[in-house]
Amino acid sequence: MNTITAPAPQGEAHAAHPNQFALLKQRRFAPFFWTQFSGAANDNLFKFAFTVMVTYQLQVQWLPPALAGLVIGALFILPFLLFSATSGQLADKYDKRTLILFVKRLEIFIMALAAWGFFRADVPTLLACTFLMGLHSTLFGPVKFAYLPHHLGERELTGGNGMVEMGTFVAILLGNVAGGLVIAVPEIGAHHVGFACVGVAILGRVVAHWIPASPATDPGLQINWNPFTETWRNL
């Protein structure tokens, strides 16, 4: 005997074939997505504008133009090498939303200092901000990857991760383009970069306010504050 099977309800069909772009309409994902998007854009807006400034606009005897990009890139990457393991411990011990809000406040402070550096064409201050922005990104990295499993279902994780990676690289591209265009404005380009960096940082903090709470994975964890021994232990 032939049997007739009723069609699956629309909700079940949607669950069986999730659309990752629908996550951009949901609070559990959208505020987090735009928070990390703004952070990645700000990193690259700042770095690229600073690189263009010291390569083509300023004459700094102790930082030759041929080495400027290398030095800026190395300073930004150094915190990842030093503090990634410790940042992972922090992501396990504390609520993810609390850490994200702290990181976004830190970004506002760093970008305010960077704006002062751009206004005064103070290269040492901007180099220090480059290192601090690397530290800011290092702290955010483990939180970014630990947040999604708390709020997405098993069938949504691949699409959610893909959306985050797509957003990151689009933000990198837009940040580089914006940094190059703004710093090139005659006479006032550096000032506009400073305002833009602070503005994007504040926007990221506002969006982060809507990120839902994410309970700590291991609240009893004892933090090893020595980055060298913690990195070695992980290796």
C-alpha distance (Angstrom), angle and dihedral (degrees) to the residues before:
residue distance angle dihedral
M1 . . .
N2 3.77 . .
T3 3.77 116.1 .
I4 3.78 127.1 -154.6
T5 3.78 116.3 -138.5
A6 3.78 117.3 -152.1
P7 3.82 114.7 -125.1
A8 3.79 115.7 -99.5
P9 3.79 116.0 -100.6
Q10 3.78 114.1 -95.3
G11 3.81 92.6 -111.6
E12 3.81 91.9 54.2
A13 3.80 92.0 47.8
H14 3.80 89.6 50.4
A15 3.81 90.8 49.6
A16 3.80 90.7 50.8
H17 3.81 91.8 53.1
P18 3.82 106.6 28.0
N19 3.78 118.2 -165.8
Q20 3.79 109.4 -140.7
F21 3.81 92.8 -155.0
A22 3.81 88.9 63.7
L23 3.81 86.8 67.7
L24 3.81 88.8 72.3
K25 3.81 87.9 71.1
Q26 3.80 94.8 53.0
R27 3.79 127.1 86.2
R28 3.79 93.5 -138.5
F29 3.83 89.3 65.3
A30 3.82 113.8 13.2
P31 3.85 100.1 67.6
F32 3.80 90.4 46.4
F33 3.81 91.6 48.1
W34 3.80 94.2 51.7
T35 3.80 91.9 42.9
Q36 3.79 92.4 57.0
F37 3.83 90.0 40.4
S38 3.81 92.1 56.3
G39 3.80 91.7 46.0
A40 3.79 93.9 52.1
A41 3.82 91.3 45.6
N42 3.81 91.7 50.1
D43 3.81 93.0 48.6
N44 3.77 91.6 55.7
L45 3.80 97.2 38.1
F46 3.81 88.2 56.3
K47 3.80 97.2 41.6
F48 3.78 96.8 46.3
A49 3.80 94.6 44.3
F50 3.82 89.9 49.1
T51 3.81 91.4 48.0
V52 3.82 92.0 50.6
M53 3.80 91.1 47.2
V54 3.82 96.5 53.0
T55 3.81 93.0 38.6
Y56 3.81 101.0 48.2
Q57 3.81 110.5 8.3
L58 3.82 108.6 40.0
Q59 3.78 132.7 51.2
V60 3.81 107.1 -140.6
Q61 3.80 112.3 173.1
W62 3.79 95.9 -161.2
L63 3.85 93.4 46.2
P64 3.81 109.9 50.8
P65 3.82 114.4 -156.3
A66 3.80 90.8 -119.6
L67 3.84 90.0 61.4
A68 3.81 99.8 37.1
G69 3.80 96.8 90.4
L70 3.80 91.9 45.4
V71 3.81 93.6 50.0
I72 3.81 93.8 46.3
G73 3.81 92.0 47.8
A74 3.81 92.4 47.6
L75 3.80 93.1 49.3
F76 3.79 90.8 50.4
I77 3.82 93.4 49.6
L78 3.83 96.6 43.2
P79 3.85 95.8 80.7
F80 3.82 89.7 54.3
L81 3.79 88.7 57.7
L82 3.81 94.4 45.2
F83 3.79 105.8 36.6
S84 3.82 109.8 24.3
A85 3.81 93.8 100.5
T86 3.80 92.9 49.1
S87 3.81 90.4 46.4
G88 3.79 88.6 54.7
Q89 3.80 89.8 55.5
L90 3.79 91.0 50.8
A91 3.82 90.2 51.1
D92 3.82 89.4 54.4
K93 3.80 96.3 45.6
Y94 3.81 102.9 45.0
D95 3.79 137.9 49.0
K96 3.81 107.9 -87.1
R97 3.81 93.5 -133.5
T98 3.80 91.3 52.6
L99 3.81 90.7 52.5
I100 3.80 92.9 46.8
L101 3.80 91.5 52.1
F102 3.81 90.4 49.0
V103 3.80 91.2 50.1
K104 3.81 91.9 49.7
R105 3.81 91.6 50.5
L106 3.79 88.3 49.8
E107 3.81 89.2 51.5
I108 3.82 91.2 55.0
F109 3.81 90.7 52.1
I110 3.82 92.8 47.5
M111 3.80 93.1 47.5
A112 3.81 91.7 48.2
L113 3.81 88.0 54.2
A114 3.81 89.7 45.9
A115 3.81 90.9 51.2
W116 3.80 88.8 54.9
G117 3.81 87.9 49.7
F118 3.80 91.9 51.1
F119 3.81 92.1 47.7
R120 3.82 91.1 53.3
A121 3.83 96.6 33.5
D122 3.81 85.8 -124.6
V123 3.80 104.8 169.2
P124 3.85 97.8 -174.3
T125 3.81 90.3 53.7
L126 3.79 91.3 49.2
L127 3.80 91.2 48.5
A128 3.81 88.9 52.8
C129 3.81 89.1 49.9
T130 3.80 89.4 51.3
F131 3.81 89.7 57.6
L132 3.81 91.1 45.0
M133 3.80 92.2 50.5
G134 3.79 88.0 51.7
L135 3.81 87.7 52.5
H136 3.81 89.7 48.6
S137 3.82 90.2 53.4
T138 3.81 91.6 45.1
L139 3.80 91.0 55.7
F140 3.80 91.6 47.6
G141 3.81 96.5 47.1
P142 3.84 101.0 75.6
V143 3.80 90.9 39.9
K144 3.81 89.7 54.3
F145 3.79 92.9 56.0
A146 3.82 95.2 39.4
Y147 3.81 94.7 49.6
L148 3.80 99.5 63.7
P149 3.84 99.3 59.7
H150 3.83 88.6 55.2
H151 3.80 93.9 56.8
L152 3.80 108.2 25.2
G153 3.77 128.1 69.2
E154 3.79 121.9 -119.8
R155 3.81 92.4 -99.2
E156 3.82 91.3 48.6
L157 3.79 98.9 51.6
T158 3.80 97.9 83.4
G159 3.79 92.7 48.7
G160 3.80 91.9 43.2
N161 3.79 92.5 51.1
G162 3.79 89.5 47.6
M163 3.79 90.7 52.7
V164 3.81 91.6 50.4
E165 3.81 92.6 49.2
M166 3.80 91.6 46.1
G167 3.79 90.6 49.5
T168 3.80 91.6 48.4
F169 3.79 94.8 54.4
V170 3.80 93.8 42.5
A171 3.81 87.9 51.6
I172 3.81 91.0 49.3
L173 3.80 90.4 52.2
L174 3.81 94.2 46.5
G175 3.80 91.9 44.9
N176 3.80 92.2 53.0
V177 3.80 92.6 47.1
A178 3.81 93.2 46.9
G179 3.80 93.0 45.9
G180 3.79 92.6 51.4
L181 3.79 94.2 46.6
V182 3.81 97.1 45.3
I183 3.82 97.5 45.4
A184 3.83 88.6 51.0
V185 3.82 92.4 63.9
P186 3.84 104.2 112.4
E187 3.82 116.9 -105.4
I188 3.81 96.9 -17.7
G189 3.82 101.5 48.9
A190 3.81 94.7 102.0
H191 3.81 91.3 50.4
H192 3.78 91.2 51.3
V193 3.81 90.8 49.8
G194 3.80 89.4 54.4
F195 3.79 92.4 50.7
A196 3.82 91.6 45.2
C197 3.82 93.5 51.3
V198 3.80 92.9 50.1
G199 3.81 91.4 44.8
V200 3.81 93.9 51.9
A201 3.82 90.7 46.7
I202 3.81 91.6 52.7
L203 3.80 90.9 46.7
G204 3.81 90.1 52.5
R205 3.80 91.1 50.9
V206 3.81 91.7 50.5
V207 3.81 92.3 50.7
A208 3.82 91.2 46.4
H209 3.80 89.5 61.1
W210 3.83 88.8 75.5
I211 3.82 95.3 54.2
P212 3.83 108.9 116.1
A213 3.79 121.8 -121.3
S214 3.81 116.8 -84.9
P215 3.82 113.5 -162.6
A216 3.79 118.9 -129.7
T217 3.80 116.0 -95.3
D218 3.82 95.0 -144.4
P219 3.83 110.8 9.1
G220 3.82 91.8 173.5
L221 3.80 93.8 58.1
Q222 3.80 115.7 129.3
I223 3.80 109.1 -133.7
N224 3.78 116.7 -132.1
W225 3.81 101.7 -145.5
N226 3.80 93.3 -169.5
P227 3.82 102.1 94.9
F228 3.81 93.7 -165.6
T229 3.81 97.7 54.3
E230 3.82 92.1 41.2
T231 3.79 91.7 51.1
W232 3.81 90.5 48.4
R233 3.81 91.3 48.3
N234 3.82 90.2 53.4
L235 3.79 92.1 48.0
